[in-house]
Amino acid sequence: MKFKYLSILVTAVMLAFTACSPDEYELGSSALTSDDLVKGIAYDYTVDQTTNTVTFTTKEGFVSKEYSVYWDFSKAGNGYSQNRDVKFAIPFAGDYTVYFGIVTKEGLIKSAPINFTIDNTNGNLLTDPLWKLISGGVDKSKTWVLDLDADGASKFFTGPLYFYGTDDSWETVTNGAKLVGDNVDSWNWQPVWADAKWISAAKDFGTMTFDLTNGAHVKVNDLDNGKNYEGTYLLDTENHTISLTNALILHTSGHDAIVTNWASNLKIMSLTEHTMQIAALRDASTEGPCLLVFNYITKAAYDDPTLLLTEKTGVTETPVTDPTFTDLNGQLTTTTTTKMTYTLNEDAPYDWLWWNAADATWESNGFAANSDYPTWAPLPASTSEFSLSLETMKDASGKVTNEFVLNSTDDVSFDGNYTLSGNTLTFSKEVTILTASNDIRSISISGKEFSVLKIDEETKEVWLGAAAGVDSKGNTNKYICVRLLPKKTSSESGATKVICDNSKVSYGFVENEKYLRIQLYNAYGADAFKANPPINATKINFKKELTVTFTIAGLGTLKESTTATIGIMNGGADGKFKEEAAALPNRTNANVTGDGTYTLKYTTETKVAVTPTTDFVFVIDMPIEGKTDVDLKLAEGGIQCPNFTVTVDAITVE
């Protein structure tokens, strides 16, 4: 019978293995030979074919304290064990071989091969999530690449290689454990490849594919080293290590001279659906030992980076929580009637929304303009023909029906009924809402069932999403969302109100008491103000006009009137302030005489679309020097002058 070396798949019941070599064991006198190391005298073993559990034991009294027991699993890529008794489980049917040994002062004495058979594959031993994450699951495969391509681009990590202390592991990287102690070697350096190109040249490193088809197999196409491997792999799911037989992990060739082990008992530092980190010990370098942590992403994620949007390591995951709405149908269909027609947000027609399990929030790319869309997110060819009407109707008997009419971005019409349950909107037929394509990829938002994920309080923009990904428990945790804006009726103003929290508005003297400034957003202001501004700056998005109405109280009558004007910088705004802004023809200023209500306007023929950055400013300025005796200085530690008040009555954009 032909036996293969044991590919042990370790479970929680397996006792600890070590990576010691024979000369590290206590040596005794040589009174034994390999002929003495036989079953029933030196050792024994049993195979439980029900659970696929194999138990090896050293016979009581056979080995005195002067000898060291030495179980050899090296051919399986899993080192050695000096425990007298060893127990492990093997998922896959097959014939296996191990060795029993004794260490004497003359060296290691090994037994003849110990052969045994596992009759049937036991799928219950493959239920740990690590097996599915690395391979895709039973009868499937998953291909991984280093996170650096020939163009020098990394999709998820900052480069293909990180550096960690020798005591770091899954516990510190994935679970976030902190190691303490005088001799603990726990640290990390995560270089950005562009700043550390000595790590490796940008190139196609090849692929590494793991499967679980009639065994645990690995194929490595190592283009950097010019080698191909086909072998098996082993996961120790309790200790989070991986061992390869007849193969080496995919790695950078420039580190071959400083690492002696690319296959056995390698630490898995993190592993998610589309990202993985495996550490090899740098043990042959004049710089001393450390862990070289290689960063991988799946080939699927390399081809489609949106798969990486939900990935996060080193966090405690919070279950997916769907958004909830009060009277959702009313919000979707009611303006002054029970019918609402939507158009596409032409600036940002779609986006992805994903669940951040670490922070328990829904996140997006934050696309605000066509220029924000990268090459992997193509824009639709046209948005002008798109419309979606939702209408709730009641007949004479009181029966309520919901009807829709859709004209897609491809100018294809759909109509029928729809239902709402929770935040789920279900059309009576399959529909295609939006398509977009370029040379890199194609996008289609289509189906029958969609989720309402956002309704903006100010603009009433609706994010309507189609499921685009699930977590390990099958819960939808990623959507691709069409972004819909209510179509203005002839009786409605084209302006949209921007909400302002007056308790957070900052006002008072600036520039040696020369100007009175009312700050709505100022990236150069006090930290407390920047951290909690009175407006959502992304709402300052207009093509025609920005209007601000405000009321001043407590100044009385000024000695001399002054001119108030809008100053705004970033996102296409002109960045002019004070008198320079007031002199521009696109400003409608206000002649301020004292207490009262005033309206200012900023008009434009080009779009202003703010993306808040470190230089975004939105203020109202007016010269005030010598015009009032009121002390307009800010209170100590405050954001508002205590001697008068400013109330922002309205901010609108159109």
LOKOLVEX-338335 format. One record per residue (C-alpha): residue in three letters; x, y, z. Coordinates in steps of 0.001 Angstrom, whole numbers. Example, Ala and Ser with C-alpha at 12.3 -4.5 7.8 and 13.67 -1.06 7.14 Angstrom:
# residues 2
- residu u v w
- ALA 12300 -4500 7800 $
- SER 13670 -1060 7140 $
END
This chain:
# residues 654
- residu u v w
- MET 0 0 0 $
- LYS 1361 3467 -864 $
- PHE 1253 5848 2086 $
- LYS 1456 9627 1961 $
- TYR 3007 11719 4696 $
- LEU 537 12984 7220 $
- SER -1222 16211 6318 $
- ILE -2522 16835 9818 $
- LEU -5434 19240 10109 $
- VAL -5217 20368 13671 $
- THR -8268 20958 15842 $
- ALA -8691 22302 19326 $
- VAL -8114 18885 20836 $
- MET -4540 18691 19530 $
- LEU -1817 19144 22095 $
- ALA 836 21832 21546 $
- PHE 3441 21262 18852 $
- THR 6851 22851 18978 $
- ALA 9346 23682 16293 $
- CYS 12322 22369 18228 $
- SER 15056 20477 16433 $
- PRO 16519 17204 17854 $
- ASP 19662 18750 19283 $
- GLU 17564 20944 21547 $
- TYR 16322 17983 23592 $
- GLU 17903 16609 26743 $
- LEU 20348 13879 25760 $
- GLY 20784 10635 27660 $
- SER 22909 7514 27262 $
- SER 22440 5401 24159 $
- ALA 20863 2113 25154 $
- LEU 18197 1913 22461 $
- THR 18079 1244 18747 $
- SER 15369 1790 16174 $
- ASP 14447 -1884 16499 $
- ASP 13225 -1136 20028 $
- LEU 10800 1551 18819 $
- VAL 7899 -696 17895 $
- LYS 4167 -572 18465 $
- GLY 3043 -2159 21713 $
- ILE 6448 -1774 23361 $
- ALA 7563 1827 22759 $
- TYR 4334 3444 21690 $
- ASP 756 2761 20781 $
- TYR -1938 4478 18770 $
- THR -5633 4272 18079 $
- VAL -7778 5590 15246 $
- ASP -11396 6548 15951 $
- GLN -13036 6268 12537 $
- THR -16212 7931 13846 $
- THR -14506 11219 14648 $
- ASN -11329 10794 12551 $
- THR -9340 11286 15752 $
- VAL -5900 9671 16053 $
- THR -4264 9242 19480 $
- PHE -565 8438 19906 $
- THR 787 7441 23334 $
- THR 4211 6578 24701 $
- LYS 4110 3295 26633 $
- GLU 4273 3779 30369 $
- GLY 7738 3022 31732 $
- PHE 9349 2643 28307 $
- VAL 11289 5910 28372 $
- SER 13087 7045 31504 $
- LYS 13880 10653 32337 $
- GLU 17239 10352 30601 $
- TYR 15495 10207 27224 $
- SER 13339 12719 25369 $
- VAL 10327 11647 23302 $
- TYR 10304 12993 19787 $
- TRP 7222 12743 17517 $
- ASP 8143 13682 13958 $
- PHE 5483 15465 11890 $
- SER 7975 17426 9801 $
- LYS 7020 15687 6565 $
- ALA 3553 17087 7094 $
- GLY 5005 20547 7447 $
- ASN 4035 20845 11089 $
- GLY 7261 20469 13039 $
- TYR 7668 18200 16021 $
- SER 6179 17393 19411 $
- GLN 8012 16413 22570 $
- ASN 4816 15495 24388 $
- ARG 4553 11856 25386 $
- ASP 970 11730 24164 $
- VAL -457 13461 21090 $
- LYS -4031 13634 19851 $
- PHE -5396 15181 16670 $
- ALA -8188 14877 14144 $
- ILE -7896 14514 10363 $
- PRO -10817 15621 8182 $
- PHE -9885 13811 4977 $
- ALA -9892 10127 4130 $
- GLY -6504 8711 3164 $
- ASP -3357 6861 4186 $
- TYR -960 8666 6511 $
- THR 2536 8278 7982 $
- VAL 4253 9633 11101 $
- TYR 7366 8690 13101 $
- PHE 8100 8063 16771 $
- GLY 11584 8920 18035 $
- ILE 13864 9007 21062 $
- VAL 16723 11478 21491 $
- THR 19965 10006 22878 $
- LYS 23409 11481 23259 $
- GLU 24359 9865 19967 $
- GLY 21441 11632 18314 $
- LEU 17912 10905 17216 $
- ILE 16663 7321 16904 $
- LYS 13538 7069 14747 $
- SER 11067 4270 14397 $
- ALA 10028 2675 11173 $
- PRO 7141 4513 9451 $
- ILE 3883 4369 11416 $
- ASN 1163 3962 8826 $
- PHE -2564 4302 9398 $
- THR -5697 4951 7366 $
- ILE -8658 7321 7738 $
- ASP -11633 5667 6041 $
- ASN -13989 8614 5458 $
- THR -13835 12382 5146 $
- ASN -15376 14187 8133 $
- GLY -16782 17550 7083 $
- ASN -17529 18496 10689 $
- LEU -13814 19136 11121 $
- LEU -13924 21894 8506 $
- THR -16501 24132 10177 $
- ASP -14066 26678 11612 $
- PRO -14477 29920 9598 $
- LEU -10763 30013 8724 $
- TRP -11180 27105 6303 $
- LYS -13895 28898 4347 $
- LEU -12164 32267 4454 $
- ILE -8902 30954 3005 $
- SER -10335 28520 435 $
- GLY -13918 29567 -271 $
- GLY -15288 26440 1426 $
- VAL -15692 22726 737 $
- ASP -15365 21845 -2973 $
- LYS -14288 25422 -3739 $
- SER -11068 27359 -4238 $
- LYS -9835 30893 -3678 $
- THR -6895 32633 -5351 $
- TRP -4757 35228 -3573 $
- VAL -2223 37812 -4806 $
- LEU 239 40069 -3017 $
- ASP -1193 43565 -2581 $
- LEU 1144 45305 -5017 $
- ASP 816 45143 -8776 $
- ALA 3065 45953 -11693 $
- ASP 1817 49555 -11678 $
- GLY 2854 50036 -8059 $
- ALA -752 50083 -6814 $
- SER -1987 48510 -3579 $
- LYS -5745 48040 -3253 $
- PHE -6195 47592 526 $
- PHE -2938 47623 2477 $
- THR -288 50329 2148 $
- GLY 2052 47857 505 $
- PRO 2898 44161 145 $
- LEU 4932 43813 3348 $
- TYR 4693 44930 6986 $
- PHE 7117 44323 9868 $
- TYR 6086 43039 13319 $
- GLY 7709 41892 16539 $
- THR 8326 38183 17000 $
- ASP 5666 37923 19725 $
- ASP 2935 39427 17567 $
- SER 238 37141 16231 $
- TRP -3475 36847 15457 $
- GLU -4106 37991 19035 $
- THR -2384 41340 18608 $
- VAL -3263 42047 14977 $
- THR -6821 40728 14637 $
- ASN -8017 40697 18240 $
- GLY -6166 43861 19239 $
- ALA -4543 42331 22333 $
- LYS -1803 44353 24036 $
- LEU 1259 42412 25185 $
- VAL 3057 43587 28307 $
- GLY 6275 42541 29968 $
- ASP 9961 43400 29985 $
- ASN 10929 40898 27298 $
- VAL 7894 41199 25021 $
- ASP 8742 41807 21366 $
- SER 5550 43447 20083 $
- TRP 5669 46374 17651 $
- ASN 4902 47056 14014 $
- TRP 5929 49161 11073 $
- GLN 3526 49388 8145 $
- PRO 5433 51220 5414 $
- VAL 3757 52829 2436 $
- TRP 5318 51105 -555 $
- ALA 5827 54380 -2442 $
- ASP 8068 55535 418 $
- ALA 9870 52188 799 $
- LYS 10382 50827 -2689 $
- TRP 13440 48902 -1507 $
- ILE 10949 46285 -234 $
- SER 10448 45102 -3804 $
- ALA 10076 46390 -7294 $
- ALA 6503 46759 -8530 $
- LYS 5627 43626 -10468 $
- ASP 3168 40795 -10977 $
- PHE 4222 38358 -8236 $
- GLY 1886 35550 -9325 $
- THR -884 33756 -7467 $
- MET -1509 31398 -4552 $
- THR -4642 29232 -4662 $
- PHE -6090 27210 -1767 $
- ASP -8885 24673 -2221 $
- LEU -10903 22171 -181 $
- THR -11685 19616 -2876 $
- ASN -11035 16045 -1675 $
- GLY -8363 17446 575 $
- ALA -6661 20726 1341 $
- HIS -4512 21622 -1668 $
- VAL -2401 24632 -2539 $
- LYS -1007 25787 -5886 $
- VAL 1572 28579 -5992 $
- ASN 2541 30266 -9237 $
- ASP 5529 32261 -7981 $
- LEU 6497 34542 -10874 $
- ASP 8997 36517 -8806 $
- ASN 10990 33393 -7965 $
- GLY 10203 31616 -11229 $
- LYS 8770 28568 -9487 $
- ASN 5512 26619 -9413 $
- TYR 4378 24458 -6502 $
- GLU 1530 22006 -5976 $
- GLY 1089 20654 -2488 $
- THR -1181 20517 526 $
- TYR -1771 22868 3422 $
- LEU -2681 22578 7063 $
- LEU -4517 25055 9301 $
- ASP -4117 25044 13043 $
- THR -7347 26901 13748 $
- GLU -6675 27113 17470 $
- ASN -3245 28731 17157 $
- HIS -3921 30468 13824 $
- THR -1009 29034 11877 $
- ILE -663 27520 8436 $
- SER 1773 24893 7113 $
- LEU 2398 23954 3492 $
- THR 3754 20642 2234 $
- ASN 5696 20613 -1061 $
- ALA 5047 24347 -1486 $
- LEU 6202 27746 -214 $
- ILE 3965 30754 361 $
- LEU 3932 33452 -2314 $
- HIS 6539 36024 -1272 $
- THR 9056 38574 -2513 $
- SER 12281 37015 -3790 $
- GLY 14410 39751 -2238 $
- HIS 13857 38283 1223 $
- ASP 14851 34679 459 $
- ALA 18319 35085 1961 $
- ILE 17063 36217 5374 $
- VAL 14237 33687 5931 $
- THR 14837 29953 6355 $
- ASN 11210 28819 6645 $
- TRP 8550 29735 4100 $
- ALA 6227 26804 4773 $
- SER 5949 25428 8314 $
- ASN 3931 26844 11228 $
- LEU 3627 30303 9695 $
- LYS 1496 32714 11702 $
- ILE -1768 33904 10199 $
- MET -2013 37489 11464 $
- SER -5410 38296 9932 $
- LEU -7839 36676 7521 $
- THR -11101 38040 6142 $
- GLU -13210 37333 3085 $
- HIS -10837 39228 791 $
- THR -7676 40069 2800 $
- MET -5005 37945 4454 $
- GLN -1709 38465 6296 $
- ILE 809 35628 6771 $
- ALA 4069 36059 8695 $
- ALA 7437 34459 8028 $
- LEU 10203 34788 10615 $
- ARG 13241 36809 9522 $
- ASP 15794 34576 11240 $
- ALA 18921 34935 9099 $
- SER 19487 38671 9055 $
- THR 22190 40769 10659 $
- GLU 19384 43132 11715 $
- GLY 17973 40508 14047 $
- PRO 14717 38553 14060 $
- CYS 11286 39971 13289 $
- LEU 8128 38888 11507 $
- LEU 7844 39705 7809 $
- VAL 4093 39990 7328 $
- PHE 3010 39529 3718 $
- ASN -224 41227 2713 $
- TYR -2583 39481 300 $
- ILE -5921 40235 -1297 $
- THR -8065 37866 -3306 $
- LYS -7741 37900 -7087 $
- ALA -11474 38654 -7159 $
- ALA -10900 41794 -5060 $
- TYR -7967 42824 -7238 $
- ASP -10283 42667 -10243 $
- ASP -13148 44359 -8352 $
- PRO -11852 46628 -5553 $
- THR -15390 47355 -4323 $
- LEU -15250 43911 -2686 $
- LEU -12742 45420 -268 $
- LEU -15095 48142 962 $
- THR -16404 46069 3863 $
- GLU -13043 44635 4932 $
- LYS -11574 45669 8274 $
- THR -9170 43824 10547 $
- GLY -8398 44089 14209 $
- VAL -11947 44994 15254 $
- THR -14889 43645 17154 $
- GLU -17743 43280 14693 $
- THR -21194 44689 15385 $
- PRO -24079 42873 13635 $
- VAL -25565 44591 10592 $
- THR -28360 46985 11571 $
- ASP -30753 48085 8825 $
- PRO -31946 51719 8841 $
- THR -35530 52382 9933 $
- PHE -37985 55055 8830 $
- THR -41256 56424 10155 $
- ASP -44040 56336 7522 $
- LEU -41626 55403 4736 $
- ASN -44289 55361 2033 $
- GLY -45370 58834 3096 $
- GLN -41800 60075 2887 $
- LEU -41315 58543 -548 $
- THR -44568 59698 -2139 $
- THR -45743 62859 -402 $
- THR -44963 66441 -1233 $
- THR -48298 68179 -1534 $
- THR -49878 65110 -3141 $
- THR -49461 61326 -2859 $
- LYS -47197 61137 -5896 $
- MET -43488 61799 -6133 $
- THR -41280 61814 -9215 $
- TYR -37559 61366 -8822 $
- THR -34657 62253 -11058 $
- LEU -31074 61049 -10770 $
- ASN -28547 63041 -8841 $
- GLU -26554 64078 -11900 $
- ASP -23469 64929 -9869 $
- ALA -23382 61614 -7992 $
- PRO -25809 59149 -9625 $
- TYR -24814 56124 -7540 $
- ASP -22524 54949 -4775 $
- TRP -21820 51930 -2616 $
- LEU -22972 51753 983 $
- TRP -21391 49213 3318 $
- TRP -21644 48253 6972 $
- ASN -18615 49175 9070 $
- ALA -18815 46452 11713 $
- ALA -16120 48125 13780 $
- ASP -17936 51434 14217 $
- ALA -21496 50097 13756 $
- THR -22233 52584 10984 $
- TRP -23069 52587 7286 $
- GLU -20326 54137 5157 $
- SER -19984 55185 1522 $
- ASN -17353 56532 -863 $
- GLY -18853 59998 -434 $
- PHE -19003 60733 -4157 $
- ALA -20186 64349 -4583 $
- ALA -19191 65114 -8175 $
- ASN -18541 63245 -11423 $
- SER -14835 63871 -10942 $
- ASP -14901 61836 -7711 $
- TYR -15630 58591 -9568 $
- PRO -12469 56479 -10103 $
- THR -11927 54281 -13148 $
- TRP -13465 51270 -11392 $
- ALA -16731 53205 -10959 $
- PRO -17928 54173 -14467 $
- LEU -20535 56885 -14954 $
- PRO -23784 56255 -16879 $
- ALA -23773 57486 -20451 $
- SER -26819 59669 -19772 $
- THR -29002 60663 -16838 $
- SER -31340 63098 -18561 $
- GLU -33968 60510 -19565 $
- PHE -34220 58961 -16105 $
- SER -37336 59295 -13949 $
- LEU -39050 57216 -11278 $
- SER -42601 58019 -10140 $
- LEU -44121 56480 -7019 $
- GLU -47832 57033 -6382 $
- THR -50215 55881 -3669 $
- MET -53869 55718 -4741 $
- LYS -57083 54872 -2931 $
- ASP -60238 53750 -4745 $
- ALA -63866 54359 -3729 $
- SER -63877 51316 -1463 $
- GLY -60826 52549 393 $
- LYS -58431 50020 -1121 $
- VAL -54911 51393 -1368 $
- THR -52551 50527 -4217 $
- ASN -48998 51662 -4875 $
- GLU -47936 52136 -8489 $
- PHE -44619 52987 -10115 $
- VAL -43422 54176 -13509 $
- LEU -39687 53943 -14230 $
- ASN -37667 55211 -17168 $
- SER -34123 53877 -16776 $
- THR -30803 55453 -17723 $
- ASP -30969 53282 -20863 $
- ASP -34326 54934 -21711 $
- VAL -36221 51669 -21076 $
- SER -39652 51951 -19432 $
- PHE -41101 49785 -16658 $
- ASP -44385 50113 -14775 $
- GLY -46386 48136 -12250 $
- ASN -47097 47980 -8533 $
- TYR -44777 48141 -5559 $
- THR -44964 47166 -1901 $
- LEU -43109 48377 1170 $
- SER -42141 46232 4148 $
- GLY -39793 47780 6680 $
- ASN -37197 49528 4545 $
- THR -37626 47085 1631 $
- LEU -39276 48310 -1574 $
- THR -40343 45476 -3877 $
- PHE -41422 46089 -7458 $
- SER -43905 43728 -9089 $
- LYS -41386 42926 -11836 $
- GLU -37675 42925 -12480 $
- VAL -36422 46402 -13351 $
- THR -33121 47932 -14409 $
- ILE -32633 51350 -12868 $
- LEU -29109 52285 -13922 $
- THR -26312 50889 -16064 $
- ALA -22791 52172 -16630 $
- SER -19685 50726 -18205 $
- ASN -16149 51460 -19303 $
- ASP -13129 49410 -20335 $
- ILE -12597 48219 -16766 $
- ARG -16034 47141 -15588 $
- SER -19787 47336 -16017 $
- ILE -22334 48390 -13389 $
- SER -26010 47419 -13285 $
- ILE -28454 48357 -10536 $
- SER -31339 46006 -11187 $
- GLY -33726 43522 -9614 $
- LYS -37137 43409 -7932 $
- GLU -36193 44036 -4313 $
- PHE -34422 47174 -3167 $
- SER -33694 48727 216 $
- VAL -34271 52338 1186 $
- LEU -31056 53127 3023 $
- LYS -30978 56907 3337 $
- ILE -33357 59848 3059 $
- ASP -31532 63141 3437 $
- GLU -33284 65434 5881 $
- GLU -32523 68550 3864 $
- THR -32462 67611 181 $
- LYS -34807 64595 546 $
- GLU -32351 62617 -1575 $
- VAL -33161 58877 -1445 $
- TRP -30515 56153 -1553 $
- LEU -32192 53081 -3049 $
- GLY -29904 50057 -2906 $
- ALA -29590 46620 -4446 $
- ALA -27797 43982 -2363 $
- ALA -24122 43676 -3336 $
- GLY -22554 41576 -572 $
- VAL -23194 39545 2582 $
- ASP -21273 38896 5787 $
- SER -20280 35496 7165 $
- LYS -23766 35082 8643 $
- GLY -25554 35780 5385 $
- ASN -26697 39297 6319 $
- THR -26536 41870 3535 $
- ASN -23721 44241 4464 $
- LYS -23108 46039 1170 $
- TYR -25398 47728 -1347 $
- ILE -24969 49522 -4637 $
- CYS -27315 52492 -4429 $
- VAL -28952 54738 -6977 $
- ARG -29246 58286 -5648 $
- LEU -32604 59896 -6342 $
- LEU -33649 63521 -5985 $
- PRO -37285 64689 -5851 $
- LYS -38253 66502 -9023 $
- LYS -39332 70059 -8344 $
- THR -42912 70868 -9303 $
- SER -43891 74146 -10920 $
- SER -45301 75370 -7611 $
- GLU -42149 74568 -5652 $
- SER -39086 76750 -5269 $
- GLY -35933 75423 -6806 $
- ALA -34027 76254 -3615 $
- THR -33080 73653 -1022 $
- LYS -32800 74568 2641 $
- VAL -29575 73844 4515 $
- ILE -30099 73189 8203 $
- CYS -28103 75376 10590 $
- ASP -27735 74807 14345 $
- ASN -27618 78330 15786 $
- SER -26219 77102 19085 $
- LYS -23005 76296 17228 $
- VAL -22662 79437 15105 $
- SER -19500 81381 15992 $
- TYR -19479 85200 15886 $
- GLY -17337 88057 17209 $
- PHE -14401 90345 16431 $
- VAL -11567 89232 14134 $
- GLU -8361 90895 12919 $
- ASN -7792 93234 15873 $
- GLU -11456 94170 16149 $
- LYS -11582 95461 12579 $
- TYR -14301 93045 11386 $
- LEU -17350 91318 12781 $
- ARG -17322 87750 11477 $
- ILE -20150 85202 11585 $
- GLN -18633 81767 11029 $
- LEU -20701 78948 9536 $
- TYR -17685 76776 8735 $
- ASN -14024 77634 9144 $
- ALA -11276 75054 8840 $
- TYR -8899 77602 10360 $
- GLY -11088 78317 13380 $
- ALA -10929 76990 16927 $
- ASP -10673 73220 17299 $
- ALA -13997 72984 19159 $
- PHE -15738 74788 16304 $
- LYS -14101 72675 13584 $
- ALA -15075 69487 15373 $
- ASN -18739 70455 15703 $
- PRO -19748 73029 13047 $
- PRO -23303 74396 12737 $
- ILE -23851 73123 9176 $
- ASN -23144 70041 7114 $
- ALA -20664 71530 4678 $
- THR -21413 68989 1955 $
- LYS -24823 70635 1555 $
- ILE -23216 73820 248 $
- ASN -23654 72546 -3276 $
- PHE -25246 74911 -5810 $
- LYS -25298 75828 -9477 $
- LYS -27134 79132 -9301 $
- GLU -27358 80772 -5930 $
- LEU -26491 80601 -2224 $
- THR -28670 82697 72 $
- VAL -28170 83446 3770 $
- THR -30665 85320 5956 $
- PHE -29608 86308 9469 $
- THR -30773 88470 12354 $
- ILE -28629 90625 14647 $
- ALA -29852 91701 18105 $
- GLY -28081 93618 20858 $
- LEU -25995 96030 18790 $
- GLY -28577 98770 18765 $
- THR -27998 101301 16017 $
- LEU -24527 101480 14530 $
- LYS -22699 104830 14491 $
- GLU -22196 104263 10803 $
- SER -23689 101618 8521 $
- THR -21524 98781 7224 $
- THR -21622 96226 4410 $
- ALA -22102 92522 5094 $
- THR -21048 89991 2470 $
- ILE -20577 86240 2015 $
- GLY -17057 84823 1943 $
- ILE -16594 81231 746 $
- MET -13615 79155 -327 $
- ASN -13289 75585 -1728 $
- GLY -15240 73497 -4209 $
- GLY -15266 76050 -7032 $
- ALA -16017 79136 -4914 $
- ASP -13906 82217 -5590 $
- GLY -12249 82366 -2166 $
- LYS -12816 86109 -1747 $
- PHE -13561 87708 1630 $
- LYS -14412 91050 3256 $
- GLU -14214 94176 1036 $
- GLU -12703 92213 -1839 $
- ALA -15721 89898 -1882 $
- ALA -18205 92727 -1376 $
- ALA -16932 94413 -4520 $
- LEU -17631 91418 -6760 $
- PRO -20677 91519 -9067 $
- ASN -21781 88001 -7983 $
- ARG -22511 89201 -4412 $
- THR -25755 90704 -3218 $
- ASN -24619 92426 -42 $
- ALA -26598 93910 2834 $
- ASN -26359 97434 4242 $
- VAL -26267 96768 7981 $
- THR -27383 99687 10158 $
- GLY -27687 97798 13453 $
- ASP -30193 95355 14888 $
- GLY -32356 93737 12199 $
- THR -32720 90966 9637 $
- TYR -30559 90894 6517 $
- THR -30239 88698 3411 $
- LEU -27076 88008 1433 $
- LYS -26591 86174 -1865 $
- TYR -23733 84554 -3755 $
- THR -24590 83803 -7406 $
- THR -22596 81724 -9843 $
- GLU -22672 80562 -13420 $
- THR -20462 77602 -12599 $
- LYS -21137 74889 -10080 $
- VAL -19934 75193 -6496 $
- ALA -19666 71739 -4876 $
- VAL -17933 71733 -1533 $
- THR -15877 68804 -365 $
- PRO -14855 69762 3189 $
- THR -11097 69863 3449 $
- THR -8515 71589 5567 $
- ASP -9121 74856 3688 $
- PHE -12923 75123 3517 $
- VAL -14308 78445 4833 $
- PHE -17893 79841 4789 $
- VAL -18406 83109 6686 $
- ILE -20235 86431 6750 $
- ASP -17919 89445 7086 $
- MET -18618 93099 7824 $
- PRO -16244 95960 8728 $
- ILE -17110 97103 12266 $
- GLU -14149 99135 13518 $
- GLY -15359 102407 15039 $
- LYS -18989 101686 14229 $
- THR -20169 100424 17646 $
- ASP -19270 100726 21314 $
- VAL -20459 97181 22067 $
- ASP -17615 94841 23052 $
- LEU -17765 92111 20405 $
- LYS -14968 89930 21791 $
- LEU -15641 86239 22252 $
- ALA -16166 85014 25786 $
- GLU -13254 83065 27272 $
- GLY -13410 79527 25880 $
- GLY -16623 80268 23977 $
- ILE -17564 80473 20326 $
- GLN -20090 83326 20604 $
- CYS -19772 86881 21823 $
- PRO -21927 87243 24983 $
- ASN -22916 90892 24378 $
- PHE -25142 90428 21353 $
- THR -26739 87583 19369 $
- VAL -26768 86404 15775 $
- THR -29453 84052 14509 $
- VAL -29139 82404 11105 $
- ASP -32738 82322 9905 $
- ALA -32202 80466 6644 $
- ILE -29532 79095 4309 $
- THR -30666 77922 885 $
- VAL -28854 76599 -2168 $
- GLU -30182 76365 -5702 $
END
